[in-house]
Amino acid sequence: MNARLIPLLLAAGLLAGGCASVSDAIDSISPFASSGPKMAPLAPLKASVDVKALWSVSVGKSGDYAFTPAVVDRTVYAASKDGAIVKLEDGKVVWKINAGQPLSAGVGANGALLAVGTPKGEVLAFSTTDGKLLWKAMASSEILAAPAVGDDGVAVKSGDNRVFLLDAADGVRKWVYQRSTPALSVRGTGAPAFADRYLFVGFPGGKLVALSLQNGAPVWEGPVAMPKGATELDRVADVVAAPAIESRQICAVAFQGRVACFDMGQGGALVWSREISSAAGLTLDGRYLFVTDDKGAVHAMDRLSGSSLWKQDKLLNRRVSAPAIRRGMIAVADGEGYLHFISREDGSFVARLKTDGTPVRAQVQPFGSGFLVQTTGGTLTAIEAQ
């Protein structure tokens, strides 16, 4: 086994299948463990952009899970490991409930309902109006990725890499998609994504799959990575994060793999690919693609050609989140609860803000003219940047 990869896989959270020695080690170490490589120190920064917290609310701790807040217009929904779920408007609590059991993933939401997942594989849906429980449904195992709520239903990916589409009205299963899983795979927290007539999901083995919304049949598969190497550990090549979509283009990134972009209008034809390893994720805007690699560097590329524009590598080993973009700025968060603001045009740091000092595992979310971030310590903060 390649010992060099073990700290990275521990940091991402590894599911072990056929390798007892790795499994035993993982069982005693939490995802995003602090035993990885030492974080690079932060150099003093003179901010050129004004950033400030608009509001901050405690929503409950995340434990070893990655909870992503859901934004619907100016309303925010957030959840925590202990079962707390909260609805916020302008930073004020509209209602707060407890699901009555621990949670492991959330939140997915639209104007009518919000959905969360549990360690036992249960999907819970609540009314966004008053927090009333609407329905419960069972997946097949622990849910690590926030459910995706769309016009065609609630899509859920379970820890054993099965994908379920549930009816939004009552939670009845419409279909389930299953594929074989390698002996080892990274614990994926990337949610499925609705687009056009498909549900897009990333899988172990480096595949991005387009599933028919009608029956769950695979329509096309995009090769984001090709497993290679002599050992099972070397051959881990998983699409862990959610794909990003802009116009007809969909892009995904794989751990020990590459960034790849596909044309949805051309049956998933590969547009370009670049060798980059990431378990954090990526985002797109009209011109550029931004991705955080597994060493903590943030890269900018031309969205249409894949050519490199800049690379910000001063956050080495800081367990950097996937990027978010708003108003010409890229925002990433790190394992000490810092938010780093980076110029979209040249990759330079323009500001920095500290939250509660606990790690940020979920992707920073665009919110209004700024950003929204939820720490593992339970602090949910809306940030204005100008």
Residue pairs with C-beta under 8 A, 6 or more apart in sequence:
1 19
1 21
1 22
1 231
1 232
1 233
1 234
2 229
2 231
2 233
2 234
5 233
5 234
5 236
5 256
6 22
6 25
6 233
7 35
7 36
7 37
8 36
8 255
8 279
8 294
9 186
9 233
9 236
10 25
10 26
10 29
10 31
10 33
10 35
10 36
11 31
11 32
11 33
11 36
11 279
11 319
12 31
12 32
12 186
12 187
12 240
12 255
12 279
12 294
13 30
13 31
13 32
13 64
13 186
13 187
14 22
14 26
14 184
14 185
14 186
14 187
14 236
15 26
15 159
15 184
15 185
15 186
15 187
16 22
16 23
16 26
16 183
16 184
17 23
17 181
17 182
17 183
17 184
17 185
18 183
18 184
18 232
19 183
19 184
19 232
19 233
22 184
22 233
29 35
30 64
31 64
31 187
31 361
32 64
32 319
32 335
32 359
32 361
34 335
36 317
36 319
37 316
37 317
38 317
39 316
39 317
39 318
39 319
39 334
39 335
39 336
40 296
40 314
40 315
40 316
40 317
40 318
42 338
42 352
43 314
45 349
45 351
45 352
47 350
47 351
47 352
48 350
48 351
49 329
49 341
49 350
49 351
49 385
49 386
50 351
50 385
50 386
51 339
51 341
51 351
51 352
51 353
51 370
51 383
51 384
51 385
51 386
52 353
52 383
52 384
53 353
53 381
53 382
53 383
53 384
54 91
54 370
54 382
54 383
54 384
55 90
55 91
55 381
55 382
56 91
56 355
56 379
56 380
56 381
56 382
57 86
57 88
57 91
57 93
57 379
57 380
57 381
58 378
58 379
58 380
59 78
59 79
59 80
59 84
59 86
59 374
59 378
59 379
59 380
60 79
60 80
60 81
60 82
60 84
60 378
61 80
61 81
61 82
61 376
61 377
61 378
62 80
62 81
62 361
62 362
62 374
62 375
62 376
62 377
62 378
63 81
63 376
65 81
65 103
65 104
65 105
65 144
65 189
65 361
66 105
66 144
66 189
66 361
66 362
67 78
67 79
67 80
67 81
67 103
67 105
67 106
67 107
67 146
67 362
67 374
68 106
68 107
68 146
68 191
68 362
68 363
68 365
68 374
69 76
69 77
69 78
69 107
69 362
69 365
69 372
69 374
69 380
70 76
70 77
70 78
70 106
70 107
70 108
70 109
70 114
70 146
71 365
71 366
71 367
71 372
72 109
72 110
72 111
72 128
74 89
74 90
74 368
75 87
75 88
75 89
75 94
75 128
76 87
76 88
76 89
76 367
76 372
76 380
76 382
77 85
77 86
77 87
77 88
77 106
77 107
77 109
77 114
77 128
78 85
78 86
78 88
78 106
78 107
78 374
78 380
79 85
79 86
79 99
79 103
79 106
79 107
79 116
80 103
80 378
81 102
81 103
81 104
82 98
82 102
82 103
83 98
83 99
83 100
83 101
83 102
83 103
84 96
84 97
84 98
84 99
85 96
85 97
85 98
85 99
85 103
85 106
85 107
85 114
85 116
85 126
85 131
86 93
86 95
86 96
86 97
87 93
87 94
87 95
87 96
87 128
87 131
88 94
88 380
91 382
95 130
95 131
96 131
97 126
97 131
99 116
99 118
99 124
99 126
101 118
101 120
101 122
102 118
102 119
103 116
103 117
103 118
103 119
104 117
104 118
104 119
104 142
104 143
104 144
105 116
105 117
105 143
105 144
105 145
105 146
105 147
105 189
106 114
106 115
106 116
106 117
106 146
106 147
107 114
107 115
107 116
107 146
108 114
108 115
108 116
108 146
108 147
108 148
108 149
108 154
108 191
109 115
109 128
109 149
110 128
110 149
110 150
111 128
112 127
112 128
112 168
113 125
113 126
113 127
113 128
113 134
113 149
113 154
113 168
114 125
114 126
114 128
114 149
115 123
115 124
115 125
115 126
115 147
115 149
115 154
115 156
116 123
116 124
116 126
116 146
116 147
117 123
117 124
117 139
117 142
117 143
117 144
117 145
117 146
117 147
117 156
118 124
118 142
118 143
119 142
119 143
120 142
121 138
121 139
121 140
121 141
121 142
121 143
121 158
121 159
122 136
122 137
122 138
122 139
122 143
123 136
123 137
123 138
123 139
123 143
123 147
123 154
123 156
123 164
123 166
123 171
124 133
124 135
124 136
125 133
125 134
125 135
125 136
125 137
125 154
125 168
125 171
126 132
126 133
126 134
127 134
134 171
135 170
135 171
136 171
137 164
137 166
137 171
137 172
137 173
139 156
139 158
139 162
139 164
140 158
140 160
140 162
140 176
141 158
141 159
141 160
141 162
142 158
142 159
143 156
143 157
143 158
143 159
144 157
144 159
144 187
144 188
144 189
145 156
145 157
145 188
145 189
145 190
145 191
145 192
145 242
146 189
146 191
147 154
147 155
147 156
147 191
148 154
148 155
148 156
148 191
148 192
148 193
148 194
148 199
149 155
149 168
150 194
151 194
152 165
152 194
152 199
152 213
153 165
153 166
153 167
153 168
153 174
154 165
154 166
154 167
154 168
154 171
155 163
155 164
155 165
155 166
155 191
155 192
155 194
155 199
155 201
156 163
156 164
156 166
156 192
157 163
157 164
157 188
157 191
157 192
157 201
158 164
159 187
160 181
161 178
161 179
161 181
161 185
161 188
161 203
161 204
162 176
162 177
162 178
163 176
163 177
163 178
163 192
163 199
163 201
163 211
163 216
164 173
164 175
164 176
165 173
165 174
165 175
165 176
165 199
165 213
165 216
166 172
166 173
166 174
167 173
167 174
174 216
175 215
175 216
176 216
177 201
177 209
177 211
177 216
177 217
177 218
179 203
179 209
181 204
182 204
182 205
182 227
182 232
182 235
182 236
183 232
184 232
184 233
184 235
184 236
185 204
185 236
185 238
186 204
186 236
186 238
186 240
186 255
186 279
187 240
188 202
188 204
188 238
188 239
188 240
188 241
189 240
189 241
189 361
189 362
190 202
190 239
190 240
190 241
190 242
190 243
190 281
191 242
192 199
192 200
192 201
192 242
193 199
193 200
193 201
193 242
193 243
193 245
193 250
194 200
194 213
195 245
195 250
195 264
196 264
197 212
197 213
197 214
198 210
198 211
198 212
198 213
198 219
198 264
199 210
199 211
199 213
200 208
200 209
200 210
200 211
200 243
200 245
200 250
201 208
201 209
201 211
202 208
202 209
202 224
202 238
202 239
202 240
202 241
202 242
202 243
202 252
202 254
203 209
203 238
203 239
204 236
204 237
204 238
204 239
205 225
205 227
205 237
205 238
206 223
206 224
206 225
206 226
206 227
206 237
206 238
206 239
206 254
206 257
207 221
207 222
207 223
207 224
207 239
208 221
208 222
208 224
208 239
208 243
208 250
208 252
208 260
208 262
209 218
209 220
209 221
209 222
210 218
210 219
210 220
210 221
210 222
210 264
210 268
211 217
211 218
211 219
212 218
212 219
219 268
220 267
220 268
221 268
222 250
222 252
222 260
222 262
222 268
222 270
223 260
223 270
224 239
224 252
224 253
224 254
224 257
224 258
224 259
224 260
224 273
225 237
225 238
225 239
225 254
225 255
225 256
225 257
225 258
226 237
226 257
227 235
227 236
227 237
228 234
228 235
228 237
229 235
234 256
236 255
236 256
237 254
237 255
237 256
237 257
238 254
238 255
238 256
238 257
238 279
239 252
239 253
239 254
239 257
240 254
240 255
240 278
240 279
240 281
241 252
241 253
241 278
241 279
241 280
241 281
241 282
241 322
241 363
242 281
243 250
243 251
243 252
244 250
244 251
244 252
244 281
244 282
244 283
244 284
244 289
245 251
245 264
245 284
246 284
246 285
246 286
246 303
248 263
248 264
248 265
249 261
249 262
249 263
249 264
249 271
249 284
249 303
249 304
250 261
250 262
250 264
251 259
251 260
251 261
251 262
251 282
251 284
251 289
251 303
252 259
252 260
252 282
253 259
253 260
253 276
253 278
253 281
253 282
253 291
254 260
254 277
254 278
255 277
255 278
255 279
255 294
256 277
257 275
257 276
257 277
258 273
258 274
258 275
258 276
258 277
259 273
259 274
259 276
259 278
259 282
259 289
259 291
259 301
259 306
260 270
260 272
260 273
260 274
261 270
261 271
261 272
261 273
261 289
261 303
261 306
262 268
262 269
262 270
262 271
263 269
263 271
271 304
271 306
272 305
272 306
273 306
274 301
274 306
274 308
276 291
276 293
276 299
277 293
277 294
278 291
278 292
278 293
278 294
279 294
280 291
280 292
280 293
280 294
280 320
280 321
280 322
280 363
281 291
281 292
281 321
281 322
281 323
281 363
282 289
282 290
282 291
282 292
282 322
282 323
283 289
283 290
283 291
283 322
283 323
283 324
283 325
283 363
284 290
284 303
285 303
285 325
285 344
286 303
287 302
287 303
288 300
288 301
288 302
288 303
288 309
288 344
289 300
289 301
289 302
289 303
289 306
290 298
290 299
290 300
290 301
290 323
290 325
290 330
291 298
291 299
291 301
291 322
291 323
292 298
292 299
292 320
292 321
292 322
292 323
292 332
293 299
295 313
295 316
295 317
296 313
296 315
296 316
296 317
296 318
296 319
296 320
296 334
297 311
297 312
297 313
297 315
297 316
298 311
298 312
298 315
298 320
298 323
298 330
298 332
298 342
298 347
299 308
299 310
299 311
299 312
300 308
300 309
300 310
300 311
300 330
300 344
300 347
301 307
301 308
301 309
302 309
309 347
310 346
310 347
311 347
312 342
312 347
312 348
312 349
314 349
315 332
315 334
315 340
318 334
318 335
318 336
318 338
319 334
319 335
319 359
320 332
320 333
320 334
320 335
320 340
321 332
321 333
321 334
321 360
321 361
321 362
321 363
321 364
322 332
322 363
322 364
323 330
323 331
323 332
323 342
323 363
323 364
324 330
324 331
324 332
324 363
324 364
324 365
324 366
324 371
325 331
325 344
325 366
326 366
326 367
326 369
326 370
326 371
326 385
327 369
327 370
327 385
327 386
328 343
328 344
328 345
329 341
329 342
329 343
329 344
329 350
329 385
330 341
330 342
330 343
330 344
331 339
331 340
331 341
331 342
331 364
331 371
331 373
331 383
331 385
332 339
332 340
332 342
332 364
333 339
333 340
333 355
333 360
333 364
333 373
333 375
334 340
334 359
334 360
335 359
335 360
336 354
336 357
336 359
337 354
337 355
337 356
337 357
337 358
337 359
337 360
337 375
337 377
338 352
338 353
338 354
338 355
339 352
339 353
339 354
339 355
339 360
339 364
339 371
339 373
339 383
340 349
340 352
341 349
341 350
341 351
341 352
341 353
341 385
342 348
342 349
342 350
343 349
343 350
351 385
353 383
355 373
355 375
355 379
355 381
356 375
356 377
356 378
356 379
357 377
358 375
358 376
358 377
358 379
359 375
359 376
360 373
360 374
360 375
360 376
361 376
362 374
364 371
364 372
364 373
365 371
365 372
365 373
366 372
367 382
367 383
368 382
368 384
369 384
369 385
369 386
370 382
370 383
370 384
370 385
371 382
371 383
371 385
372 380
372 381
372 382
372 383
373 380
373 381
373 383
374 380
374 381
375 381
